[in-house]
Amino acid sequence: MTDRKRPEELRSHQWYGIEGQLRTWSHNARMRQLGYEAEEYRGRPVIAVLNTWSDINPCHVHLRERAEAVKRGVWQAGGFPLEFPVSTLSETYQKPTPMLYRNLLAMETEELLRSYPIDAAVLLGGCDKSTPALLMGAASADVTSIFVPAGPMLPGHWRGETLGSGTDMWKYWDEHRAGNLTDCELRELQGGLARSPGHCMTMGTASTMTAAAETLGMTLPGASSIPAVDSAHERMAAASGRRAVELAWTGLRPSEILTREAFEDAVTTVLGLGGSTNAVIHLIAMAGRAGIKLTLDDFDRIARTVPVLANVRPGGQTYLMEDFYFAGGLPAFLSRITDLLHLDRPTVNGTLGEQIEGVEVHNDDVIRTRDNPVASEGGVAVLRGNLCPDGAVIKHISAERHLLKHTGTAVVFDDYRTMQRTINDPALNITADSVLVLRNAGPKGGPGMPEYGMLPIPDHLLKQGVRDMVRISDARMSGTSYGACVLHVAPESYVGGPLALVRSGDDITLDVEARVLQLNVDDEELERRRAEWTPPPARYERGYGALYNEQITQADTGCDFEFLARPGKVADPYAS
């Protein structure tokens, strides 16, 4: 255990405590301008509360109150809290996708933690991209931090049926397109889908990533599973504030927590939860910030060792996150796979083993036993082949079984708008056996790699009862989505990856068991097509978008900025 610091060893002492310096005198004068006396903050840990609250982010709309609970906990423990508003990444409203801005929030977090008089930070987030962004920034700054997950919203309800956000939106929208749901019914359902603050209550990207953050060791035990509006959530926020003060005194840094073993355990957790494919990109990027090379091969290797035990939609068939919480939450889930974890590694609250010691599962259908899994192996498969030489992923547990080994004729769309406009065109001759291909939707082509990967099934097939097809793209898809959707094809088509060479009428083979995605066109023909291919024009000519286009890496390496992901140290500022 790290020795307890003396007050003069606190990082904030460089700003406030060095006597005889003009800058110190000025800093203390400005604190008086803010209304504080020196005894309120000098010699105490200064705790930054980074808040992604916004009026337009329904996942985080309660974080204004949770920040107050965090600050209450900081005061109780003898610290000095300072709240910092940082970018909100709203999955619902930010276009073309908040993935375009994940690295911007990561950069903002890193530089804020480095440049201000901060001894430790409490990071408030939860909506899909905010969790990896905040933790990437904290890892790069390597300032003592603890994460407070926003928590899942309450289950939806409509006419006696329990609804899962996202998952049931896709389901019932298709039923409406098929003619099985009226406009009035759809509007009524709209009012019951999302009933409270909090992120999606399915095992979508938000719940997946907050669970990963807990497994990594960056939250208090059980924090990721608590529903957003449960009183336990406010108590957890206050306890996180108290813990942040203690962490500031001990100086435990993210670099001591975010180890190779921690990331392997996070991958194990994601796969055993049947979690979102987006976690593959985010965890690779997060590991990179911690100086650890995590690859698609690591995901595929671990996937073959861990069963899916969380019966939570969409990977599971029945339950939602509130059920998971009452079944014991993430600690209970981890207690069922202890032999696959590194239990003696540090977290913000003791070792991982100490965090889950003595916990119990309270519902064996929500969190299954090893001899009764939802699936015998992890919920995501990594594919290779001439169509994806750098890899692609599929969440095969949420696809119809008969499509996991399939050869079909490609129907190609050059961009998402064209696909939306023409998907129901009879001239395309789309059948249930067709393979729908979308390109120019990757990191550069999207731009930002939007969640376009769950391509819509044509209306005429929906009316025939078809609910799944093989779909391939260099896009992502929502963690709440489902179906035989091959995603993250790398390299992307926009930079000349093989997806750019596919033509309507080509045969494509998907074989999940063999981990193969193959374009059945001979090499000579592909070389001829490659010679004819011309790069598309740049998406941005200036601004942040131009920086993004210049620096973004491909999906298989985490879609981070090259200049942020590269190794190297950054010195703390000279504050005196």
C-alpha positions as CSV (number, residue, x, y, z in Angstrom):
1,M,0.0,0.0,0.0
2,T,1.3,3.5,-0.9
3,D,2.4,5.5,2.1
4,R,0.1,8.3,3.2
5,K,1.2,11.7,1.9
6,R,2.0,14.8,4.0
7,P,0.0,17.9,3.2
8,E,3.1,19.5,1.5
9,E,3.3,16.5,-0.8
10,L,-0.1,17.1,-2.3
11,R,0.0,18.2,-5.9
12,S,-2.2,21.2,-5.1
13,H,0.5,22.4,-2.6
14,Q,2.5,23.7,-5.6
15,W,-0.3,26.2,-6.3
16,Y,-1.4,27.1,-2.8
17,G,1.3,26.3,-0.2
18,I,4.7,27.5,-1.3
19,E,5.3,30.7,0.8
20,G,7.2,33.7,-0.5
21,Q,6.1,33.2,-4.1
22,L,4.2,35.8,-6.1
23,R,2.2,33.1,-7.8
24,T,1.2,31.4,-4.6
25,W,0.1,34.8,-3.2
26,S,-1.9,35.4,-6.3
27,H,-3.5,32.0,-6.3
28,N,-4.7,32.4,-2.7
29,A,-5.9,35.9,-3.5
30,R,-8.1,34.5,-6.2
31,M,-9.4,31.8,-3.9
32,R,-10.6,34.6,-1.6
33,Q,-12.2,36.2,-4.7
34,L,-14.1,32.9,-5.0
35,G,-15.3,33.2,-1.4
36,Y,-13.0,30.7,0.2
37,E,-10.6,31.2,3.2
38,A,-7.3,29.4,3.2
39,E,-8.2,27.0,5.9
40,E,-10.9,25.6,3.7
41,Y,-8.5,24.2,1.1
42,R,-4.8,24.6,2.0
43,G,-3.4,21.3,3.3
44,R,-6.5,19.5,2.1
45,P,-6.8,17.3,-1.0
46,V,-8.4,19.2,-3.8
47,I,-10.8,16.9,-5.6
48,A,-12.0,17.7,-9.2
49,V,-15.5,16.6,-10.0
50,L,-15.7,16.3,-13.7
51,N,-19.3,16.4,-14.7
52,T,-20.7,15.5,-18.1
53,W,-24.2,16.7,-17.2
54,S,-26.2,18.5,-19.8
55,D,-29.8,19.6,-20.4
56,I,-29.8,17.6,-23.7
57,N,-28.2,14.4,-22.4
58,P,-31.0,12.2,-21.0
59,C,-28.5,9.7,-19.8
60,H,-26.8,12.3,-17.6
61,V,-29.5,14.7,-16.7
62,H,-29.4,13.6,-13.1
63,L,-25.6,14.1,-12.8
64,R,-26.1,17.7,-11.6
65,E,-27.6,16.3,-8.4
66,R,-25.0,13.4,-8.2
67,A,-22.2,16.0,-8.4
68,E,-23.6,17.6,-5.3
69,A,-23.6,14.2,-3.6
70,V,-20.0,13.6,-4.6
71,K,-19.0,17.0,-3.2
72,R,-20.8,16.2,0.0
73,G,-18.7,13.1,0.4
74,V,-15.5,15.0,-0.3
75,W,-16.3,17.6,2.4
76,Q,-17.2,14.8,4.8
77,A,-13.8,13.2,4.3
78,G,-11.9,16.5,4.7
79,G,-11.3,17.3,1.1
80,F,-12.0,20.4,-1.0
81,P,-14.2,19.7,-4.1
82,L,-14.2,21.7,-7.3
83,E,-16.7,20.9,-10.0
84,F,-15.6,21.2,-13.6
85,P,-18.1,21.0,-16.5
86,V,-16.8,19.0,-19.4
87,S,-18.2,17.9,-22.8
88,T,-21.4,15.9,-22.8
89,L,-21.5,13.2,-25.3
90,S,-25.2,12.5,-25.9
91,E,-25.8,9.3,-27.9
92,T,-29.3,10.4,-28.6
93,Y,-28.7,13.8,-30.1
94,Q,-25.1,14.4,-31.1
95,K,-24.5,14.0,-34.9
96,P,-23.1,12.5,-36.9
97,T,-22.0,10.5,-33.9
98,P,-20.6,11.2,-30.4
99,M,-17.8,8.7,-31.4
100,L,-16.4,11.6,-33.5
101,Y,-15.9,13.5,-30.2
102,R,-14.8,10.7,-27.8
103,N,-11.2,11.7,-28.3
104,L,-12.0,15.4,-27.8
105,L,-13.5,14.7,-24.3
106,A,-10.5,12.4,-23.6
107,M,-8.1,15.3,-24.5
108,E,-10.1,17.8,-22.5
109,T,-10.1,15.5,-19.5
110,E,-6.3,14.9,-19.7
111,E,-5.4,18.6,-20.0
112,L,-7.8,19.7,-17.3
113,L,-6.5,17.2,-14.8
114,R,-2.9,18.2,-15.7
115,S,-3.2,21.9,-15.7
116,Y,-5.3,22.7,-12.6
117,P,-4.4,22.3,-8.9
118,I,-5.9,18.8,-8.5
119,D,-4.9,16.0,-6.2
120,A,-7.6,13.5,-7.4
121,A,-10.6,13.4,-9.6
122,V,-14.1,12.0,-9.6
123,L,-15.3,11.3,-13.1
124,L,-19.0,11.4,-13.7
125,G,-20.2,9.7,-16.9
126,G,-21.9,6.7,-18.4
127,C,-23.5,7.3,-21.8
128,D,-21.6,5.2,-24.3
129,K,-18.5,7.3,-25.2
130,S,-18.2,9.2,-22.0
131,T,-16.9,6.3,-20.0
132,P,-13.9,5.5,-22.3
133,A,-13.3,9.2,-22.9
134,L,-13.0,10.1,-19.2
135,L,-10.8,7.1,-18.4
136,M,-8.6,7.6,-21.4
137,G,-8.0,11.1,-20.3
138,A,-7.3,10.1,-16.7
139,A,-5.0,7.4,-17.8
140,S,-3.0,9.8,-20.0
141,A,-2.8,12.4,-17.2
142,D,-2.1,9.7,-14.6
143,V,-3.8,11.7,-11.9
144,T,-5.5,9.8,-9.1
145,S,-9.1,9.2,-10.2
146,I,-12.3,7.3,-9.4
147,F,-15.3,6.8,-11.8
148,V,-19.0,7.3,-10.9
149,P,-21.2,5.6,-13.5
150,A,-24.4,7.4,-14.4
151,G,-26.5,4.2,-14.0
152,P,-29.2,2.6,-16.1
153,M,-32.7,4.0,-16.5
154,L,-35.8,2.3,-15.2
155,P,-37.3,-0.5,-17.3
156,G,-39.8,0.6,-20.0
157,H,-43.4,-0.5,-20.0
158,W,-46.1,-0.7,-22.6
159,R,-49.4,-2.6,-22.4
160,G,-48.1,-5.1,-19.9
161,E,-44.8,-5.7,-21.7
162,T,-41.4,-4.7,-20.3
163,L,-39.4,-2.7,-22.8
164,G,-35.7,-2.4,-23.2
165,S,-34.4,1.0,-24.7
166,G,-32.9,0.6,-28.1
167,T,-33.6,-3.1,-28.4
168,D,-37.4,-2.7,-28.4
169,M,-37.2,0.5,-30.4
170,W,-35.6,-1.5,-33.3
171,K,-38.0,-4.4,-32.8
172,Y,-41.2,-2.4,-32.8
173,W,-40.1,0.0,-35.5
174,D,-39.7,-3.0,-37.8
175,E,-43.1,-4.3,-36.7
176,H,-44.6,-0.9,-37.7
177,R,-42.8,-1.1,-41.1
178,A,-44.2,-4.6,-41.5
179,G,-47.7,-3.3,-40.9
180,N,-48.2,-5.0,-37.6
181,L,-48.3,-1.9,-35.4
182,T,-50.4,1.2,-36.0
183,D,-49.2,4.8,-35.8
184,C,-51.2,5.3,-32.6
185,E,-49.7,2.2,-31.0
186,L,-46.2,3.4,-32.0
187,R,-46.8,6.8,-30.4
188,E,-48.2,5.2,-27.2
189,L,-45.1,3.0,-27.0
190,Q,-42.9,6.0,-27.5
191,G,-44.1,7.3,-24.1
192,G,-43.2,4.1,-22.3
193,L,-39.8,3.3,-23.7
194,A,-37.6,5.6,-21.6
195,R,-39.1,6.4,-18.2
196,S,-36.3,8.0,-16.2
197,P,-32.9,9.6,-16.2
198,G,-30.0,7.1,-16.9
199,H,-28.4,5.3,-19.8
200,C,-29.9,2.4,-21.7
201,M,-31.1,-0.4,-19.3
202,T,-30.2,-3.2,-21.7
203,M,-26.7,-4.6,-21.9
204,G,-25.9,-2.0,-24.5
205,T,-22.6,0.0,-24.8
206,A,-23.3,2.1,-21.7
207,S,-23.8,-0.8,-19.3
208,T,-21.1,-2.7,-21.0
209,M,-18.5,0.1,-20.6
210,T,-19.4,1.0,-17.0
211,A,-19.1,-2.7,-16.1
212,A,-15.7,-2.7,-17.8
213,A,-14.8,0.3,-15.7
214,E,-15.7,-1.5,-12.5
215,T,-13.8,-4.6,-13.5
216,L,-10.8,-2.5,-14.4
217,G,-10.9,-1.3,-10.8
218,M,-11.9,2.4,-11.4
219,T,-15.2,2.4,-9.4
220,L,-16.4,1.3,-6.0
221,P,-17.7,-2.3,-5.9
222,G,-21.1,-2.7,-7.5
223,A,-21.3,0.9,-8.7
224,S,-21.9,0.1,-12.4
225,S,-25.2,-1.8,-11.8
226,I,-27.1,0.6,-9.6
227,P,-30.1,2.1,-11.4
228,A,-29.8,5.9,-11.9
229,V,-32.8,6.9,-9.8
230,D,-32.3,4.4,-7.0
231,S,-31.3,6.1,-3.7
232,A,-28.3,3.7,-3.6
233,H,-26.9,5.6,-6.6
234,E,-26.7,8.9,-4.6
235,R,-25.2,7.1,-1.7
236,M,-22.6,5.5,-4.1
237,A,-21.8,9.0,-5.4
238,A,-21.2,10.4,-1.9
239,A,-19.1,7.3,-1.0
240,S,-17.0,7.9,-4.2
241,G,-16.3,11.5,-3.1
242,R,-15.1,10.2,0.3
243,R,-13.0,7.6,-1.3
244,A,-11.4,10.1,-3.7
245,V,-10.1,12.0,-0.7
246,E,-8.5,8.9,0.7
247,L,-7.0,8.1,-2.7
248,A,-5.5,11.6,-2.9
249,W,-3.7,11.0,0.4
250,T,-2.3,7.6,-0.7
251,G,-1.6,8.8,-4.3
252,L,-2.8,5.6,-6.0
253,R,-2.6,6.4,-9.7
254,P,-4.4,5.0,-12.8
255,S,-1.1,3.5,-14.0
256,E,-1.1,1.3,-10.9
257,I,-4.6,0.0,-11.6
258,L,-4.8,-0.1,-15.4
259,T,-2.5,-3.1,-15.9
260,R,-2.4,-5.8,-18.5
261,E,-4.2,-8.1,-16.1
262,A,-6.9,-5.5,-15.5
263,F,-7.7,-5.2,-19.2
264,E,-7.7,-8.9,-19.7
265,D,-10.3,-9.1,-16.9
266,A,-12.3,-6.3,-18.5
267,V,-12.4,-8.2,-21.8
268,T,-13.4,-11.4,-20.0
269,T,-16.2,-9.4,-18.3
270,V,-17.5,-7.8,-21.5
271,L,-17.6,-11.2,-23.3
272,G,-19.2,-13.0,-20.4
273,L,-21.9,-10.3,-20.1
274,G,-22.7,-10.7,-23.8
275,G,-21.8,-7.0,-24.0
276,S,-21.6,-4.5,-26.8
277,T,-19.2,-4.8,-29.8
278,N,-18.3,-1.2,-29.2
279,A,-16.4,-2.3,-26.2
280,V,-13.8,-3.9,-28.5
281,I,-12.8,-0.5,-29.9
282,H,-13.0,1.4,-26.6
283,L,-11.0,-1.1,-24.5
284,I,-8.3,-1.3,-27.2
285,A,-8.0,2.6,-27.1
286,M,-8.1,2.7,-23.3
287,A,-5.4,0.1,-23.0
288,G,-3.3,2.0,-25.5
289,R,-3.5,5.1,-23.2
290,A,-2.2,2.9,-20.4
291,G,0.7,1.7,-22.5
292,I,-0.7,-1.7,-23.1
293,K,-1.2,-3.3,-26.5
294,L,-4.6,-5.0,-26.6
295,T,-5.6,-6.6,-29.9
296,L,-8.5,-8.3,-31.6
297,D,-6.7,-11.6,-31.1
298,D,-6.9,-11.1,-27.4
299,F,-10.6,-10.7,-27.6
300,D,-11.0,-13.8,-29.7
301,R,-8.7,-15.8,-27.5
302,I,-10.5,-14.9,-24.3
303,A,-13.9,-15.4,-26.0
304,R,-13.2,-19.1,-26.3
305,T,-12.6,-19.4,-22.6
306,V,-15.6,-17.6,-21.0
307,P,-19.3,-18.4,-21.2
308,V,-22.1,-15.8,-21.4
309,L,-23.8,-15.9,-18.0
310,A,-25.8,-12.6,-18.1
311,N,-29.3,-13.2,-19.3
312,V,-29.8,-9.5,-20.1
313,R,-31.1,-8.2,-23.4
314,P,-30.1,-8.1,-26.2
315,G,-27.6,-10.9,-25.9
316,G,-29.9,-12.6,-23.3
317,Q,-33.5,-13.1,-23.9
318,T,-35.3,-11.9,-20.9
319,Y,-34.0,-9.4,-18.3
320,L,-32.8,-5.8,-18.0
321,M,-30.3,-4.0,-15.9
322,E,-32.5,-3.5,-12.9
323,D,-33.0,-7.2,-12.7
324,F,-29.2,-7.7,-13.0
325,Y,-28.8,-5.2,-10.1
326,F,-31.2,-7.1,-7.8
327,A,-29.6,-10.4,-8.8
328,G,-26.4,-9.1,-7.2
329,G,-25.0,-6.8,-9.9
330,L,-21.5,-7.0,-11.4
331,P,-19.8,-8.3,-8.2
332,A,-22.2,-11.3,-8.2
333,F,-21.5,-11.9,-11.9
334,L,-17.7,-11.8,-11.3
335,S,-18.1,-14.2,-8.4
336,R,-19.1,-16.9,-11.0
337,I,-15.9,-16.5,-13.1
338,T,-13.3,-16.0,-10.4
339,D,-11.1,-18.7,-12.0
340,L,-10.8,-16.5,-15.1
341,L,-9.8,-13.3,-13.2
342,H,-6.7,-11.8,-11.6
343,L,-8.0,-11.4,-8.1
344,D,-4.9,-10.0,-6.4
345,R,-4.6,-6.8,-8.5
346,P,-5.3,-3.4,-7.1
347,T,-8.5,-1.3,-7.5
348,V,-9.6,2.0,-6.1
349,N,-11.0,0.0,-3.1
350,G,-8.6,-2.8,-2.3
351,T,-8.0,-5.8,-4.5
352,L,-10.4,-7.2,-7.0
353,G,-10.7,-10.3,-4.9
354,E,-11.6,-8.2,-1.9
355,Q,-14.3,-6.4,-3.9
356,I,-16.2,-9.6,-4.7
357,E,-15.5,-11.7,-1.6
358,G,-18.6,-13.1,0.0
359,V,-21.1,-11.8,-2.6
360,E,-24.0,-14.0,-3.7
361,V,-26.2,-14.4,-6.8
362,H,-29.8,-13.9,-5.9
363,N,-31.4,-15.0,-9.2
364,D,-29.8,-17.9,-11.2
365,D,-31.8,-17.1,-14.3
366,V,-30.5,-13.5,-14.5
367,I,-26.9,-14.4,-13.7
368,R,-26.6,-18.0,-14.9
369,T,-24.4,-20.7,-13.5
370,R,-21.5,-22.1,-15.5
371,D,-23.4,-25.3,-16.2
372,N,-26.4,-23.4,-17.6
373,P,-25.0,-20.5,-19.6
374,V,-26.8,-18.2,-22.1
375,A,-24.0,-19.2,-24.5
376,S,-21.0,-21.6,-24.2
377,E,-18.5,-19.0,-25.3
378,G,-18.1,-15.2,-25.3
379,G,-20.7,-13.0,-27.0
380,V,-18.4,-11.5,-29.7
381,A,-16.4,-13.2,-32.4
382,V,-13.5,-11.8,-34.4
383,L,-13.5,-12.5,-38.1
384,R,-10.7,-12.6,-40.6
385,G,-10.5,-13.0,-44.4
386,N,-9.8,-11.2,-47.6
387,L,-12.7,-8.8,-46.9
388,C,-11.3,-7.8,-43.5
389,P,-7.5,-8.4,-43.4
390,D,-7.3,-6.4,-40.2
391,G,-10.4,-7.9,-38.7
392,A,-14.1,-7.5,-38.2
393,V,-16.5,-8.4,-35.3
394,I,-19.9,-9.9,-35.0
395,K,-22.1,-10.3,-31.9
396,H,-23.1,-13.7,-32.9
397,I,-25.2,-14.5,-29.8
398,S,-27.8,-12.0,-30.9
399,A,-28.1,-13.3,-34.5
400,E,-30.4,-16.0,-35.9
401,R,-28.5,-19.2,-35.8
402,H,-29.0,-20.2,-39.5
403,L,-27.1,-17.1,-40.6
404,L,-23.9,-17.8,-38.8
405,K,-22.7,-19.9,-41.7
406,H,-24.1,-18.3,-44.9
407,T,-23.1,-17.5,-48.4
408,G,-25.1,-14.9,-50.3
409,T,-25.1,-12.3,-53.0
410,A,-24.0,-8.8,-52.1
411,V,-26.2,-5.8,-52.5
412,V,-23.9,-2.8,-52.1
413,F,-24.7,0.7,-50.8
414,D,-22.0,3.4,-51.2
415,D,-23.2,5.5,-48.3
416,Y,-25.9,5.5,-45.6
417,R,-28.1,8.2,-47.2
418,T,-28.2,6.2,-50.5
419,M,-29.1,3.1,-48.5
420,Q,-32.0,4.8,-46.7
421,R,-33.3,6.2,-50.0
422,T,-33.1,2.9,-52.0
423,I,-33.4,0.0,-49.6
424,N,-37.0,-0.7,-50.6
425,D,-36.3,-0.3,-54.4
426,P,-37.7,-3.5,-56.1
427,A,-35.0,-3.2,-58.8
428,L,-32.4,-4.2,-56.2
429,N,-33.9,-7.7,-56.0
430,I,-33.1,-8.1,-52.3
431,T,-34.0,-11.5,-50.9
432,A,-33.7,-13.0,-47.4
433,D,-30.5,-14.7,-48.6
434,S,-28.9,-11.4,-49.9
435,V,-25.9,-9.9,-48.0
436,L,-26.4,-6.2,-47.5
437,V,-23.1,-4.2,-47.7
438,L,-22.7,-0.7,-46.5
439,R,-19.4,1.2,-47.1
440,N,-17.9,4.6,-46.4
441,A,-19.2,4.4,-42.8
442,G,-16.0,3.9,-40.9
443,P,-13.8,6.2,-38.8
444,K,-12.9,8.5,-41.7
445,G,-15.7,7.7,-44.1
446,G,-18.7,8.0,-41.6
447,P,-17.3,10.4,-40.5
448,G,-16.7,9.1,-37.0
449,M,-17.9,5.5,-37.5
450,P,-21.6,6.1,-36.8
451,E,-23.9,3.3,-35.5
452,Y,-25.2,2.5,-39.0
453,G,-24.3,-1.2,-38.9
454,M,-27.7,-2.6,-38.2
455,L,-28.9,-2.0,-41.7
456,P,-32.7,-2.0,-42.1
457,I,-34.4,-5.0,-43.6
458,P,-36.5,-4.1,-46.7
459,D,-40.2,-3.6,-46.0
460,H,-41.3,-6.4,-48.4
461,L,-39.1,-8.9,-46.4
462,L,-40.4,-7.7,-43.1
463,K,-43.9,-8.3,-44.3
464,Q,-42.9,-11.8,-45.2
465,G,-41.7,-12.4,-41.6
466,V,-38.0,-11.9,-42.2
467,R,-36.3,-10.4,-39.1
468,D,-32.6,-11.0,-39.7
469,M,-30.2,-10.9,-42.6
470,V,-26.4,-10.9,-43.0
471,R,-25.3,-7.3,-43.0
472,I,-21.7,-6.1,-43.4
473,S,-20.2,-2.7,-42.9
474,D,-17.2,-0.7,-41.7
475,A,-19.6,1.1,-39.3
476,R,-20.4,0.3,-35.7
477,M,-23.9,-0.5,-34.3
478,S,-25.6,0.3,-31.1
479,G,-24.9,-2.0,-28.3
480,T,-28.7,-2.3,-27.9
481,S,-28.9,-3.7,-31.5
482,Y,-29.0,-7.3,-32.6
483,G,-28.8,-9.4,-35.7
484,A,-26.2,-11.0,-38.0
485,C,-24.4,-7.7,-38.4
486,V,-20.7,-7.9,-39.3
487,L,-19.1,-4.6,-38.1
488,H,-15.8,-2.7,-37.8
489,V,-14.5,-4.1,-41.1
490,A,-10.8,-3.0,-41.3
491,P,-9.3,-1.3,-43.1
492,E,-12.4,0.8,-43.9
493,S,-13.5,1.3,-47.5
494,Y,-12.9,5.1,-47.3
495,V,-9.1,4.5,-47.2
496,G,-9.2,1.7,-49.8
497,G,-9.9,-1.3,-47.7
498,P,-11.2,-4.4,-49.5
499,L,-14.8,-3.4,-48.7
500,A,-14.3,-0.6,-51.3
501,L,-13.9,-3.3,-54.0
502,V,-17.1,-5.2,-53.4
503,R,-19.7,-5.0,-56.2
504,S,-23.4,-6.0,-56.1
505,G,-23.7,-9.5,-57.4
506,D,-20.5,-10.8,-55.7
507,D,-20.8,-13.8,-53.4
508,I,-19.7,-13.3,-49.8
509,T,-19.3,-16.1,-47.2
510,L,-19.7,-15.7,-43.5
511,D,-18.6,-18.6,-41.2
512,V,-18.6,-17.6,-37.6
513,E,-17.4,-20.9,-36.2
514,A,-14.4,-20.8,-38.6
515,R,-14.0,-17.0,-37.9
516,V,-14.0,-16.3,-41.6
517,L,-15.4,-13.4,-43.8
518,Q,-14.5,-14.0,-47.4
519,L,-15.3,-12.2,-50.6
520,N,-15.5,-14.9,-53.3
521,V,-13.8,-13.0,-56.0
522,D,-10.4,-14.1,-57.4
523,D,-7.3,-12.1,-56.6
524,E,-6.7,-11.0,-60.2
525,E,-10.2,-9.4,-60.4
526,L,-9.7,-7.7,-57.1
527,E,-6.4,-6.2,-58.2
528,R,-8.1,-4.9,-61.4
529,R,-10.8,-3.2,-59.3
530,R,-8.2,-1.8,-56.9
531,A,-6.4,-0.2,-59.8
532,E,-9.7,1.5,-60.8
533,W,-10.5,2.7,-57.3
534,T,-10.0,6.4,-56.5
535,P,-9.9,7.9,-53.0
536,P,-13.0,9.9,-52.1
537,P,-12.7,13.7,-51.3
538,A,-11.9,14.7,-47.7
539,R,-14.9,15.0,-45.4
540,Y,-13.5,18.2,-43.7
541,E,-11.4,21.0,-45.0
542,R,-10.8,22.7,-41.6
543,G,-11.5,22.7,-37.9
544,Y,-11.8,19.7,-35.6
545,G,-13.0,17.5,-38.3
546,A,-9.8,18.1,-40.3
547,L,-7.7,17.2,-37.2
548,Y,-9.8,14.1,-36.7
549,N,-9.4,13.0,-40.3
550,E,-5.6,13.5,-40.1
551,Q,-5.1,11.7,-36.8
552,I,-7.7,9.0,-36.4
553,T,-6.6,5.4,-36.4
554,Q,-8.6,2.4,-37.7
555,A,-11.1,0.3,-35.7
556,D,-8.7,-2.6,-35.0
557,T,-6.4,-0.2,-33.1
558,G,-9.1,1.7,-31.2
559,C,-9.9,4.8,-33.3
560,D,-7.7,6.9,-31.1
561,F,-5.7,10.0,-32.3
562,E,-2.2,9.0,-33.3
563,F,-0.7,12.0,-31.4
564,L,-2.6,11.0,-28.2
565,A,-2.0,7.3,-28.5
566,R,1.8,7.5,-29.1
567,P,4.1,6.7,-26.1
568,G,5.8,9.6,-24.3
569,K,5.7,11.6,-21.2
570,V,4.2,15.0,-20.5
571,A,5.6,17.0,-17.6
572,D,3.4,18.5,-14.9
573,P,3.2,22.3,-15.3
574,Y,5.4,24.5,-13.1
575,A,2.8,26.1,-10.9
576,S,5.0,28.5,-8.8
